Each structure stands twice: as C-alpha cells, then as structure tokens.
C-alpha cells in the first residue's frame, strides 16, 4: 500500500445504531474506490471488516475494524465500530485516534437510540461530525422529518448539503445545495445536470439556512449576508469547512450504501470538509519524567511517538498492536521506548490492516494508523516514543463492566486452558476482565453486557476449544449474632501418656462493627487460664470466624470475651485451648441469635425521565430502597440501595428497560441483615451445595 503524508490522511470513525449500515457503507467505499472487485455482503459473511467468525455467525460487528480506503490521492482510514452497546469499548478505541466522525442513519428508521449514543460519543470526543443517511432508495422516505428530528435532538448545527431527488418514487439523484448543482446517478457514477424545477421550493429554505450558518463563521461574510451581497462558492466552501472543523456545522449527506449511490460524493466531501490529523484536535499527554501536562500537535517534523489504541489476539492472524502515529514518522526496524514498561521495543515490520488482511509498509507518517506484531509486552493505551521524547498520552477511558458471572469449564482439568484463553481475550477487550475469588473459589468474569459474555463463551469454544458454562457468582454473605451468651467450651481427652485438657468460659456478643470480623478481650481473674494460653484462645477464634454456624459464611461483628476457665498443669496445651475455644464458638453462636448479612450496594441509575417509573418499579422487585432523585444534564439520576445479589445482570436489564438510554454505576456500601425468607434460601442453597 502507498505511504501517505499527513495532509493526505483522514481518520474517520463510523458511528451509529446497530444494524444502521456502517459495515455496508465501508464495503461500498472500498468497492467505489476500486479496492475490491465485488461488494461484500453481511448476510453472506463476505465483508472486509466483519471477519471474525463470531461476527460472520451473528451478522453484526463486535469489534472495531480498520478499513483504509485510497481515494483520489488521499487515504481515508475508516474505523468501522460496533453499534451494539455491549461493545462500546470498540467505539472508545476508535474515537481515541479518529479526527472526525461519520454518524450513519437508515432512511427507513431515522434517529434511533444508537444514533443518539453516537452523537454523545462524538460530542464527548470533541471532533468534527458529519451524518450520512443511507437506504435513500427505500419506500416512503421522509427526509424532512428525519432532518427535523435531528435538529430537535442535536441542535441547529445540523446542515443538510443535499436535497434528494426522486422520480416516480425512485431515488435518482440530489441537488448539491452548497454548489447549487443537480447531480444524477448513472450506475456508480454521478453526472451533473440542471436542477429540477419541482425541487426549487425545497432548496430555497435549506440554502438560506446554510448561508446563515456560513455567515456566522466569519464577520466579513456576516456583513455580506446582511447587505444581501453575493457570497462566492469559494467563500462558502472555505467558511463551511471552518464551521465543520470548529464543530459549529454538522453536514448531512444522503445515498445508498447497498447500491453504492452517493458514495463517491460522500468520500469527496469527507476529504474536503474533514480535517487532516495536523488540523485536528491536540492530544493531551504527560511528560513521563517531569509529570508536566502537555498538548501535543500532530506533525511530521517532530520526534516519533505513537499510541496503541487496540490489541488483536487471534489464533488465525496472530497478535497485533494497532497504533496511530501521533508525531514524527515511524519506520520498519525502528526502536522506540514503551513508557509504561521502560523497555525498548523494536518495530520489526509495519503493517496496514484491511480487516484481517495485512499489507506491509516501510514507513508511516504522523496521523496514519498502522499495526505491528511481536512486541514484547504491548497493551492497549500504551505510548511508544523516541527515547529523547518521553511522553505518555492519556489512556482510553473504557466503560466500566458491571455484569458479572462465574465461569466453569465443562471438562475436568480444563481450568488452566480456560484461564489462559480468558487472558488472551482480556488482552484484546479492555471492557472485559477476570478475577479469581479466593473466598468462593470461583473464576468470575466481568463485561459491559450479557451479550458480550455470551459471545466470549462462544469464542472460547470455537477459537480456543474450551467448553464452559456460566452461572451467577456466589454472593459473599456474612454471618453475625444479635444476642449475648455465656458458654463453656471444654476439650478433654485421655489416650495414654499426656492427655489434652483445655477449658474456657467465653462471652459472645455483637461488637457493633460489621467491618471487623471480631474483637477479642480477656477478663480472667485469679489465673484460671494462664496468660500463655490467651494467644491460643484468640487463634482458635480466628480460625472459627471463617465459617459461621448457619451457612458456613465468614462471621463479622463479633465480640468474644474470655471470662474464665481451668487448666491442667500437665495435660493443658495451646492446641487443647484452641479446641476448647472452637467448641465454645460452635455451641455459643447457635444460641446467640445468629443471622445472615447480605452485601448492599449503592446504585446510581442515569436515565431519561420517561423511564423513571419502570426503573423504580423494577427496583421494588429487587428489594431496593430509593434514596433520592436529581436532574442532571436533562436526565434523571436515581440513587438507591440494592442487595448485591440482585445486581449481577442489572446493567443489561437497565439498558433493556430504557431502550439503551440508561446507564448504571454501583459500589459496595455495607452489610445488613437479610430478610428471613432470603436467609432460609441461602441456608438451603448451602446445604444443597454441601
């Protein structure tokens, strides 16, 4: 593949609702540019970007793919992102290196939930944005209604630059409102023609709106507009681009990716209006030696630095680190410093990825996106740079994974293979992680949504040949007591020779502090139990509190006081007093009103106001307690306390209740006594397990 200088590069993230046509659009670009000989089809599994077997099977994108398109001496690095919310990590990866965003909508659907999310992502990334309405050849398309909805939801910056042209209900072309030219589709070509008379009435208000938007970008143009002087095409185009780059104007184009109509115009428009990397936003970084905060401008005439935004670990194509050259140029066999590990990394071969295909290149300029294999220890969000330029770019902020499940291998002895495979998936997906729970002896996996975890299970079987199953993790319940009891524990054993003798009188009562397992005191008078055995009594207690008397959960909030006892000058020992303490513990706690405590989480749900009734109704079913509500940024933030056992798949449930518009955040708050019916279920479940 040809090497491109910075000014000839455009890095564009394709965003939109799941199934909106992003992958089909990237295929249409490749086909229109002559880089493929046929249009890849999602249903046939022949697209360039959806190459993973899971994507082919499920017919939607589960990760961001790089699709470089060479068009008219320019290189468009298209980052095709997933549209489903469980895979939002891929969107974050793409936006960390994109200089602009193209939001794709279907004409038959208009603004969907994923469109709104895409807009939020682009606004958060603070990059120039354009919209493309595809499937314009569908029946009964109401472009005006779509544009009105866009303006209502996204503001008056929405600026359509094309008016669609229909003949007998068929989409045959459009009027370019900026240039005031008629354009008619002739196969995959677009030919210029006169503007149809019947479209003049539709063009006039849009033309006025565009001229107003253009005039607002420049005082001279503003004066010309109000003086009703003619604004030239060059002035319009320059001001329009300035408005796009400054995020004051969001152009809207239309076409049909399926039929490759309007695609060449779209690519021309992206080249003319979107910024090159050196015109885009500056990158925030930290000097690794001085901790000074820096704003780095992308440019070729600087020392080299690159940012690893994605890792691919695939049994078929190997392990690749995808990166964007932030400054300078990077060449094959160059050695750069990994500022996280302090190691020098040799870039033996540089590649440009097109889906799963690798094309080797000798050099990449600032702003370009490439890949490198066989680095020592690269991770997503790593910065590699010239040793004399020790900077660290800001890490990608990924969505927090709140859905968790325990995972078990089906086959005996597959634990190690399962763990190794999960670690490979975790290296690739930063919204997924694994944790071994030492208390429950379970491997627990975390993800953004249930669908993500289901796909990971499928990948383990298909790619890594490990069959597994999921179930809810064991909840970390605790036990405590509500009453007070005095109890004697005596251990006496004679078996020839020295015997065993330990005798303690213990008082057990609540300590009032559920964060501490136990508090130990001694109030022995008259040497009934010699001091040298006090540590043995506490040691026995320390071992006992790991397993309560109701369901075998750890005990908390216990106060144990050694009051009295007796000893034998020959047969007493530390072991005997430990055993006596154990007897006192087991007998005493049963009589001291033992109870089970459940972990309670503090939960915050952010949702549009119309879904608050559903959220609160569902909260009652989960035994949640409302704490408060607050309006923030046009959305309701609901605070509540909910038992942890009710939250394992709650993130997925909230998205389902709010049509994808709701988010959650939660953390462990405290332990409190569980209702009696819950306690009975917990005890029964533990007996069944035993």
Secondary structure, DSSP 4 states (H G I P E B T S, - for coil): -----GGGEEEEEEEESTTSSHHHHHHHHHHHTTSSSS---TTTT--SS--SHHHHHHTS--S-EEEEEEETTEEEEEEE---SGGGHHHHHHHHTT-SEEEEEEETTT-S-HHHHHHHHHHHHHT-EEEEEEE-TTSTT--HHHHHHHHHHHH-TTEEE-EEEEEETTEEEEEEETTTTEEEEEETTEEEEEPPPGGGHHHHHHHHHHHHHHHHTT-HHHHHHHHTTPPPPHHHHHHHHHHHHHTTS-EEEEE-BTTTTBSHHHHHHHHHHHSPPTTTSPPEEEEETTT--EEEEPPBSSS--EEEEEEEEEETTTEEEEEEEEEESEEETTEEEEETTT--EEEE--EEEEETTEEEEESEEETT-EEEEE--SS--TT-EEE-TTS-EEEPPP-PPPP-EEEEEEESSTT-HHHHHHHHHHHHHH-TT-EEEEETTTTEEEEEESSHHHHHHHHHHHHHTT---EEEEPPPP--EEEESS-EEEEEEEEE--SSS-EEEEEEEEEEE-S-TTSSEEEEE---TTSS-GGGHHHHHHHHHHHTTS-SSSSPPB-SEEEEEEEEE--TTTB-HHHHHHHHHHHHHHHHHHTTEEEEEEEEEEEEEE-GGGHHHHHHHHHHTT-EEEEEEEETTEEEEEEEEEGGG-TTHHHHHHHHTTT--EEEEEEEEEEEPPHHHHHHHHHHHHHH-
